[in-house]
Amino acid sequence: MSVKKLADSALATFDHDYVSDAAFAAIAARIRGDFPDGRFSFLDIGGGKGFFADRVLTEFPECTGVVLDNADLLLYANAENPRKRLVLGSATDLQAIFPAERFDVAFFNFALHHFIGTSYADTRRLQRESLRQAALMLTSAGRIAVSEITYNGALVDNLPSHVVFRLTSSKALAPVVARLGANTAGTGVCFMSAKTWQREFDRLGLATAVTREPAPARSLRSRLRLAAVSAGSVVNAHFWLTPKRQERPAR
């Protein structure tokens, strides 16, 4: 299975860090709690232009990081940093790309909903496989951090996920959906509800700590209209995940 690549016109819109200041502060606090000396390595999966990685490197001067993305257009826009390495590749090939390397933290920042396959079922498998491989890339004290926009159905919990996926992945509807503001029109996007993500993490054996915040207006304008008939709430959720075999003091 391979992840669909977005068109360059869509990639060009990814021009800022989507992690809010409040969320970054919460993530930084989690890092300090598990790695108090500030010496850790991280893998930013789908890290694009490296905005989030640069914030982590600035906040923690003793850490090192790798930004992985399947779009060279985004990777080549990264600012240089001697503690940051850029790798072109897919999140589903982590074990092949890093056969002997391990990381203390693996980040998925608003990236998993872009891991799109040929169908909704394939997409869910891609997301699950990416998380599974990320867990295998961790050190013994490692963590996975996932930030996602969660669409929580008013009547049927994960219905907005199906609605948005089918609208955005349709080639026939692409011109109409693009006018509604979806830069993924014709390729697809797969948001899920918070409960659905939690079930996925449980299935993968990942213990969860979670913080939530309202989704910013720029996210709502571009996609909420597509799921208005079925969405009860749209919330940014930040999950801090620990493989259950590691439920012990980090160090």
N, C-alpha and C positions, 0 to 999 in steps of 0.2 A: 504494500500500500504506500502511496506517495501523496503528499500534501499538494493541493492545487496552488499554483503561484498566481498572485494578483497581477493585474496589468500595471505597467509603470505609472499610468495616470492615477491609479488608485494608491499605489505606494507613495506617490508624491505628497499625498494628503497627511501622511504620518510624520508630522513636522514638530511634535512636541512630546513631552513626557506626560502620559495619561494618569500617572499616579499622583494624587493630590498631595499637598504639603502635610495635611493631617494624616493621611494614610502612610506617607513615607516616614513620618515620625513614629507611627505605631510599628511599622516594619523594622525601623532602626532599633526600637526598644526591644523587639523580639530578638534581633541579632545580638544586642548587648547582653540579653539574658542568657543566651545559649553559648555565646563566644565572647566572654567578658574582656579578654585581652585584645579584642579587635583584630586578631590574626586569623583570617579565614580566606578560603578561596570560594568563588562563586561562578556559576554558569547562568548567563542570562539568555534563555531560550526564546527565540523570536525577538531578540533585543533590538533589532532595527538599527537606528542611527546612534544608539548608545546613550541616549539622554539619561535613562535610569541608571545604567551602569556607571556613568560619570558621577552621578549624585552619590552612589554608594562608595566609590573610590575617594571622593572628597570627604565624605563623612567618616570613613574609616581608613586612615592613611597607611595602615599596615596590611590591608587586604589586597588581593589580586583577583582579577576577573577575566572571563572569556565571554564575548558576545557572539552568539550563534544565530545566523539567519540564513534563509534560503534565497534572499534577494541581494545580489551584489550592489544594486543601486542604493540600498539602504546602508549596507556595511561600509561602502566606500565614503559615505558621508560622516563617518565617525571621526570625532576629534582624536588626535594622537595622545596616547598616554603610555608610559613605559610599563605600567602595571595592568594594561588591558591588551588582550589578544583578540583578534577578529578571526572567525572561522565561518566559511561558507558551507552550509549543509542543512540537512533536514532534521527536524526533531525526532523523526522515526528511525534515524540511523545513528543514534547517540553511541551505541556500543561499538559500532564500526569506526566512528570518527574518533572516539576517545577510548581505545581498547584497554589502556592501562592507567588512565587518569581518573582521579576521584575529586569530588568537590564537596565543600561543606554546606553550601546552599545552592539550590537550583531554583531560579525564578521563572515564572510564567506570568508576565504582566500584560493582561488584556490581549493575550496571544492565542489561547486555546480555541477561542471561537472562530479564529481564522484557519484552523486546521481542518480543511474541507476535503472530503473524498468525493466519490462518484454518486453517493446516495447518503441519505440521513444515517442509515445504519453504518455505512462505511466511515462516515465522519465521526460518529461516536466511537468506533473502534480505533480510529487514528488518535483521537484525544486520549483514550484509555492507554493505548500503546505508548504514546509519548510520556505520559505520567509514569507508566511502569518502567520504561527505560531510564527516566530521570532518577527514579528511586534506586536503580541499580548503579547509578553513577555517584552515589553519595558515599562519604566517609562514614565511619561507624557512628558519629555524632551528627550526621547530616540532616538537613531539613529541606522541604520543598515549600516555596511560597507561591501561591496562586492568587492573582487578582482578576476578577471577572465582573462584567455587567450581568446581573441576574435578572431575568424576566420571570416574574412569579404570577402564574395565572390566577384570575379571580375565582373561577369555578373549577377548571381543570389545571392542576399545578403547572405542568410542563407544556401545555398547549401552545403558548407563544413561541416556544422553541421551534416547534414543527411549522407554525405559520410563517415565521420569519425566514426559516431555511427554505421553504418551498417558494416563497415569493422572490427571495434574493438569488436563488440558484436557477431560476427559470430563464432560459435564453429568450423565450418569446416575450416575457414580461420585462426584460432588462431595460428597455428604453423608458418604460413607465416607472419602474422601481427606482431607476437612477434619478429621475426628476423629483422623486420623493426624498432624495438625499442619501440614498445608500450607495457608498462607493464600492460595494462588493456586488453590485447588480450583475447577474449573469454568471457569477462564480459561486456565491453563497456565503452565508455566515451562520454560525450555530451557537446562539446564546442558550443558556439553560437556566432553570430555576435553581435557587439555593438548595432546596431539598434534593433535587436531582444530582447536583454536584456532590452533596454530602453522601448520597448513596454510592456514587462512583468512588469517592475516597474510601468509604467503608469497604467496598468490594476489593479495592487494591491494598487494604491493610494499612491505611494511613490515618493516624489519630489526628484530630482536627481542633485547632483553636481559630476562632473567626471574629473579625470585626466588620462592621457594616457602616456605610454612609450613603446619603442620597446620590443618585447618579447625576453628574453635572448636566446643565441645560444643553450643552453642545451635543451630548450623547442622545438626549431625549429628542431633540429636534430632528436628528438624522434618521432615527429608527423607530421611535415609539409609535409614530403614525402607522407603521406597518403592522403593528400588533395591537392597536387600540381596541379592537373588538374582543380581545382575550386577555390582555395584560392587567393584572391587579396592581402590581407595583414593579418599579424598575430601580434596583438598588445595586450599588457597587459593593461587592463582598471581597474581603481579603482573608484568605485561608493560610494558616501556618501549619504545615503538615509534618508529622513525625512518623516514620515507619514504626509500627507497633512493637517490633522486636527491639526498638531503641528506647522504650519508655523507661528511662533511667536518667540520672543527672548527665548532662552533655559531656562534661569533662571532669 
